Amino acid sequence: MYQRILVPLDGSKLAEQVIPFVKVIAKRLDSQVVLISVCSPGYTAGGALTEYVETKAGEIQSWGVKAKAVCLEGEPAATIIDFAVDNDISFIIILTHGRTGISHWSLGSIASKVVQRSHIPVLLIRSSQQEVTAADAKMRKILVTLDGSRFAEAVIPYVENLARALESQVMLLRVVEPLGLPQLAAYREREDYERQFTTRLEREAQRYITRKKNTLRTKGINVDSVLLRGNPVDVIMRYAEDESASLIAMTTHGFSGIARWAYGSVAAKVIEVAPKPVLLVRPPLPAAGA
């Protein structure tokens, strides 16, 4: 699941903020690391870029981690994704909101395109003006957002593997959004219906999240769960901050479950505002005729 990790670098110091995360994950999961940088055809500093990624690969090898460097020409996002597919990459770690480095492409904009197009799980690391330490990269607490659908559950196996390797605590979060019915009935009738419907929805959601928690506990994962009400993005961000979550894990391009919210759009908004690393897994497409 994390056998080969692809790490795009643009030659900037800012992009290197992913390195502590790469070190922690690769060492704990015995992964091979592939550093990749992409430059435009005919770019004159290509030699410097090749030397740069090879130097970084050597540093990673000094940790006892298998690593190699690749420098390619082409459109960055497409080249990264094509390389990942052709070379059995199982995981991509990339910085978002970065600045242009030696390669002259904006890593932040490339990260956005990679997330949109990739069927391979992506760990997005938000750039920071502060130095990222090994302690920051240990991901002691992983927040997993679920909407009640099997598509959202695609992230769970990846979290399970990470949590076991990193000895992380896992928190499963289920958000129930207020119903907000149109003006189709008298106020009191509408209010009563909303209350009854929300109560039933929360009861179903609580049973669901408890089942998922118990399943992970039987596998030896340190896990708990919580059910909250409100706007999904607001609740996710507030809870992540209140609980000092190290990582937010969720699926993207999914389908809404019994929570009623568009899971892909929630993921997009979380990516936009989250100051913490975000693990994104695209769920498999439903089988034909399913």
C-alpha positions in Angstrom: 0.0 0.0 0.0 3.0 2.3 0.6 5.6 0.3 -1.2 6.8 3.1 -3.6 6.4 6.8 -2.6 6.7 9.5 -5.3 7.9 12.9 -4.1 7.8 15.8 -6.6 10.4 18.5 -5.9 10.9 21.8 -7.7 14.3 22.7 -6.4 13.0 25.1 -3.7 13.7 25.0 0.0 10.0 25.3 0.6 9.3 22.1 -1.3 11.7 20.3 0.9 9.2 20.7 3.8 7.8 17.3 2.7 11.1 15.6 3.5 10.5 15.0 7.2 7.2 13.4 6.4 8.8 11.2 3.7 11.5 10.2 6.2 9.0 9.1 8.9 6.6 7.3 6.6 9.3 5.6 4.4 11.3 4.3 7.4 8.3 3.0 9.3 6.7 1.4 6.3 9.9 0.2 4.6 9.0 2.1 1.4 11.1 3.0 -1.6 11.2 6.8 -2.3 11.3 8.1 -5.8 12.1 11.8 -6.1 10.9 13.4 -9.3 11.3 16.8 -10.8 10.0 18.0 -14.1 11.2 20.8 -16.3 10.0 22.2 -19.6 11.7 20.7 -22.8 14.9 22.5 -23.5 15.1 24.2 -20.1 18.7 25.3 -19.6 18.9 24.5 -15.9 17.9 20.9 -16.3 21.4 19.8 -15.3 21.2 21.7 -12.0 17.8 20.2 -11.3 19.1 16.6 -12.0 22.0 17.2 -9.6 19.7 18.6 -7.0 17.3 15.6 -6.9 20.2 13.2 -7.0 21.7 14.9 -4.0 18.4 14.7 -2.1 18.0 11.1 -3.0 21.5 10.5 -1.6 20.5 12.2 1.7 17.4 9.9 1.9 19.6 6.8 1.3 21.8 7.9 4.2 18.7 7.2 6.5 18.7 3.6 5.4 15.8 4.2 3.0 15.8 3.0 -0.6 15.7 6.0 -2.8 16.3 7.1 -6.4 16.0 10.4 -8.4 14.2 11.0 -11.7 14.3 14.2 -13.7 12.0 14.4 -16.7 10.8 16.9 -19.3 7.1 17.7 -19.9 4.0 19.3 -18.5 4.6 18.7 -14.8 1.2 17.4 -13.5 0.7 15.1 -16.5 4.3 13.9 -16.3 4.1 13.2 -12.6 0.8 11.2 -13.0 2.0 9.3 -16.0 5.2 8.3 -14.3 3.3 7.2 -11.2 1.0 5.0 -13.2 3.8 3.5 -15.3 6.1 2.8 -12.4 3.7 1.2 -9.9 3.7 4.2 -7.5 1.4 3.5 -4.6 1.5 6.9 -2.8 2.4 10.5 -3.7 3.6 13.1 -1.1 3.6 16.7 -2.4 3.7 20.2 -1.0 0.9 22.6 -1.8 1.0 26.4 -2.0 4.7 26.3 -2.8 6.9 28.7 -4.6 8.8 28.3 -7.9 12.2 26.7 -7.5 14.9 25.6 -9.9 12.4 24.0 -12.3 10.4 27.2 -12.7 7.0 25.5 -12.1 4.7 26.3 -9.2 4.5 23.3 -7.0 1.3 24.5 -5.4 -0.6 24.7 -8.7 0.9 21.3 -9.7 -0.3 19.7 -6.5 -3.9 20.9 -7.3 -3.8 19.3 -10.7 -2.3 16.1 -9.3 -5.1 15.8 -6.7 -7.7 16.3 -9.4 -6.4 13.8 -11.8 -4.6 11.1 -9.8 -6.2 7.8 -8.8 -3.2 7.2 -6.5 -3.5 8.4 -2.9 -2.0 11.8 -2.3 -0.6 13.3 0.9 -0.8 17.1 0.7 1.6 19.0 2.9 0.8 22.7 3.4 3.8 24.9 3.1 4.8 26.8 6.2 7.2 29.7 7.0 8.3 27.7 10.0 10.7 24.8 9.9 9.0 21.4 9.8 10.5 19.1 12.4 10.5 15.3 12.8 7.9 15.8 15.6 5.6 17.6 13.2 5.8 14.7 10.8 5.0 11.8 13.2 1.3 12.3 12.8 0.3 11.2 16.3 -3.4 11.8 15.7 -5.2 11.1 12.5 -8.7 12.5 11.9 -10.8 10.5 9.5 -13.9 12.0 8.0 -16.7 9.7 7.0 -20.1 10.4 5.5 -21.7 7.0 5.8 -21.0 5.8 2.3 -18.7 3.0 1.2 -16.9 5.4 -1.1 -15.8 7.5 1.9 -14.6 4.3 3.6 -11.9 3.9 0.8 -9.6 5.9 3.0 -9.8 3.5 6.0 -7.3 0.9 4.9 -4.7 3.6 4.2 -5.2 5.1 7.6 -5.1 1.7 9.3 -1.7 1.0 7.8 -0.4 4.4 8.7 -1.7 4.3 12.2 -0.2 0.9 12.9 3.2 1.9 11.5 3.3 5.3 13.2 1.5 4.2 16.4 -1.0 7.0 15.8 -4.4 7.6 17.4 -7.3 7.5 15.0 -10.4 9.6 15.4 -13.4 8.8 13.2 -15.6 11.9 12.6 -19.2 11.8 11.3 -20.9 15.1 10.6 -24.7 15.4 10.3 -25.7 18.5 8.4 -28.9 20.4 9.4 -31.8 19.5 7.1 -33.1 23.0 6.1 -36.4 22.1 4.6 -38.2 24.6 2.2 -41.3 26.5 3.1 -43.7 23.7 2.3 -45.6 23.4 5.5 -46.6 25.4 8.6 -43.6 26.4 10.7 -44.4 24.0 13.6 -45.1 21.0 11.3 -41.8 21.7 9.5 -39.9 22.1 12.8 -41.3 18.8 14.1 -40.4 17.0 10.9 -36.9 18.4 10.9 -36.4 17.4 14.5 -37.7 13.8 13.9 -35.7 13.4 10.7 -32.5 14.7 12.3 -32.9 12.5 15.3 -33.3 9.4 13.1 -30.3 10.5 10.9 -28.1 11.0 14.0 -29.2 7.6 15.4 -28.2 5.9 12.1 -25.0 7.8 11.9 -24.0 6.9 15.5 -24.6 3.2 14.8 -22.5 3.5 11.6 -19.6 5.3 13.2 -19.6 2.9 16.2 -19.4 -0.1 13.9 -16.4 1.3 12.0 -14.7 2.1 15.3 -15.3 -1.4 16.7 -13.9 -3.0 13.5 -10.7 -1.0 13.7 -10.3 -1.8 17.4 -10.5 -5.5 16.7 -7.5 -4.9 14.5 -5.5 -3.4 17.3 -5.9 0.3 16.2 -6.1 3.0 18.9 -9.4 4.5 17.7 -12.3 6.5 18.9 -15.3 8.2 17.2 -17.4 11.3 17.5 -20.7 12.4 15.9 -21.2 16.2 15.5 -23.8 18.4 13.8 -23.2 21.4 11.6 -21.6 22.5 8.3 -19.2 19.7 7.4 -16.2 21.9 6.5 -16.6 24.1 9.5 -17.0 21.2 11.8 -14.0 19.3 10.4 -11.7 22.2 10.6 -12.8 23.2 14.1 -12.6 19.7 15.5 -9.2 19.2 13.9 -7.9 22.3 15.6 -9.5 21.5 19.0 -8.2 18.0 19.0 -4.7 19.0 17.6 -5.1 16.5 14.8 -1.8 15.9 12.9 -3.5 14.7 9.7 -6.9 14.9 8.1 -7.8 11.8 6.0 -10.7 11.7 3.6 -11.8 10.5 0.1 -12.3 12.9 -2.8 -14.4 12.6 -5.9 -16.8 10.4 -4.0 -20.5 10.2 -3.6 -22.7 11.4 -0.7 -23.8 8.8 1.8 -26.6 9.2 4.3 -25.1 12.4 5.5 -26.4 14.1 2.3 -23.4 16.3 1.6 -21.3 16.2 -1.5 -18.2 14.5 -0.3 -16.0 15.6 -3.2 -16.9 19.3 -2.7 -16.2 19.0 1.1 -12.8 17.5 0.4 -12.0 20.4 -2.0 -12.9 23.0 0.6 -10.9 21.2 3.3 -7.8 21.2 1.0 -8.2 24.9 0.5 -8.4 25.9 4.1 -6.7 23.2 6.1 -3.4 24.2 7.7 -2.6 20.6 8.4 -1.5 17.7 6.1 -4.4 16.1 4.2 -4.5 12.5 3.0 -6.7 12.1 0.0 -7.9 8.8 -1.4 -10.1 8.5 -4.5 -12.7 5.8 -4.1 -13.0 3.1 -6.7 -15.8 3.5 -9.3 -18.9 1.4 -8.7 -19.0 -1.8 -10.8 -21.1 -1.7 -13.9 -24.7 -2.6 -13.1 -24.1 -2.1 -9.4 
